[in-house]
Amino acid sequence: MSKKRVFISFDFDNDARQKDLLVGQSKHPDTDFEFADWSSKEHLTGDWKAKIKAKLAYVDVVCVLCGKTMPTASGVAHEVLIAQDIGKPYFLLAAYQDGCTKPSTAKPDDKLYSWTWENLKKLVKGAR
């Protein structure tokens, strides 16, 4: 059975370190999923929304890593909208223990989950 592929949506300007920690944690020996780490080292040019939509087509689920500046993270907001538009399942994961906010395009009933190893494994498997 192949591992589930997970796309990480995050605020590059404010939460890149947290994203690196999340990817590092996925190297744990009991991980049955893999992160499709297509993070751009610079802002995407051209029709970047089409580029993100194409990337999301190759994953099973989207992990939205929510930091403290989500209301101003327009790229994350668009990635959530694209996931919603194409019917890609996603979940919101708190990047910090407190002060995290949801992206502006999250649905009102989208829950913000605590970042624990057990939560992450369950969320990737669809427990939400």
C-alpha positions as CSV (number, residue, x, y, z in Angstrom):
1,M,0.0,0.0,0.0
2,S,1.4,3.4,-1.0
3,K,1.8,6.2,1.5
4,K,-0.6,9.0,1.6
5,R,0.8,12.2,0.0
6,V,0.2,15.4,2.0
7,F,0.6,19.0,0.7
8,I,1.5,21.6,3.3
9,S,0.0,25.0,2.9
10,F,1.7,27.6,5.2
11,D,2.7,31.2,5.5
12,F,6.1,31.3,3.9
13,D,7.0,34.7,5.3
14,N,6.1,33.8,8.9
15,D,6.0,30.0,9.5
16,A,8.7,28.5,7.3
17,R,10.5,27.2,10.3
18,Q,7.4,25.5,11.6
19,K,7.0,23.9,8.2
20,D,10.6,22.6,8.4
21,L,9.9,21.1,11.8
22,L,6.7,19.4,10.5
23,V,8.6,17.9,7.6
24,G,11.4,16.8,10.0
25,Q,8.8,15.1,12.3
26,S,7.5,13.1,9.3
27,K,10.8,11.3,9.2
28,H,9.6,9.4,12.3
29,P,9.8,5.6,11.7
30,D,6.1,4.9,12.1
31,T,5.0,7.5,9.5
32,D,2.7,6.1,6.9
33,F,2.4,9.3,4.9
34,E,4.8,11.6,3.1
35,F,4.8,15.3,2.6
36,A,4.9,16.5,-1.0
37,D,7.2,19.4,-0.2
38,W,6.8,21.7,-3.1
39,S,7.4,24.9,-1.2
40,S,8.7,27.7,-3.3
41,K,11.8,29.5,-2.2
42,E,10.4,32.6,-3.9
43,H,6.9,33.9,-4.8
44,L,5.4,32.1,-7.7
45,T,5.0,34.1,-10.9
46,G,2.5,33.9,-13.7
47,D,-0.6,31.9,-13.1
48,W,0.5,30.6,-9.7
49,K,-3.0,29.5,-8.8
50,A,-3.0,27.0,-11.8
51,K,0.4,25.8,-10.6
52,I,-1.0,25.1,-7.1
53,K,-4.1,23.5,-8.5
54,A,-1.9,21.1,-10.5
55,K,0.2,20.3,-7.4
56,L,-2.9,19.6,-5.3
57,A,-4.1,17.1,-8.0
58,Y,-1.2,14.8,-7.0
59,V,-1.8,14.7,-3.2
60,D,-4.4,12.9,-1.1
61,V,-4.9,15.6,1.6
62,V,-3.8,19.2,2.4
63,C,-2.4,20.1,5.8
64,V,-2.9,23.8,6.4
65,L,-0.3,24.8,9.0
66,C,-1.9,27.7,10.8
67,G,0.3,30.3,12.4
68,K,-0.5,33.6,14.1
69,T,-0.8,35.7,10.9
70,M,-3.3,33.7,8.9
71,P,-5.7,36.6,8.2
72,T,-2.9,38.2,6.1
73,A,-1.6,35.1,4.5
74,S,-3.3,35.5,1.1
75,G,-1.4,32.6,-0.5
76,V,-2.7,30.2,2.1
77,A,-6.2,31.6,1.7
78,H,-6.1,30.9,-2.0
79,E,-4.7,27.4,-1.5
80,V,-7.6,26.6,0.8
81,L,-10.0,27.9,-1.7
82,I,-8.4,25.8,-4.4
83,A,-8.6,22.7,-2.2
84,Q,-12.3,23.4,-1.5
85,D,-13.0,24.0,-5.2
86,I,-11.5,20.7,-6.4
87,G,-12.9,18.8,-3.4
88,K,-9.5,18.0,-1.9
89,P,-9.8,17.1,1.8
90,Y,-7.8,19.4,4.1
91,F,-7.3,20.0,7.8
92,L,-6.1,23.0,9.9
93,L,-3.1,22.3,12.2
94,A,-2.0,24.8,14.8
95,A,1.7,25.7,14.2
96,Y,2.1,27.0,17.7
97,Q,0.6,26.1,21.1
98,D,-1.4,29.4,21.3
99,G,-2.3,32.4,19.2
100,C,-2.9,30.5,16.0
101,T,-5.7,31.7,13.7
102,K,-7.6,30.1,10.7
103,P,-7.1,31.3,7.1
104,S,-9.7,33.8,6.0
105,T,-11.2,31.3,3.6
106,A,-11.6,28.4,6.1
107,K,-15.1,27.3,6.6
108,P,-16.7,28.4,9.9
109,D,-17.0,24.7,11.0
110,D,-13.3,23.9,10.1
111,K,-11.7,22.9,13.4
112,L,-8.1,24.0,14.3
113,Y,-6.4,20.9,15.6
114,S,-3.4,20.8,18.1
115,W,-0.1,19.7,16.6
116,T,0.7,16.4,18.2
117,W,2.2,13.4,16.5
118,E,-0.9,11.3,17.2
119,N,-3.2,14.0,15.9
120,L,-1.3,14.4,12.8
121,K,-1.4,10.7,12.0
122,K,-5.1,10.6,12.6
123,L,-5.8,13.7,10.6
124,V,-3.9,12.4,7.6
125,K,-6.0,9.3,7.8
126,G,-9.2,11.3,7.7
127,A,-10.2,11.6,11.4
128,R,-11.8,15.0,11.4
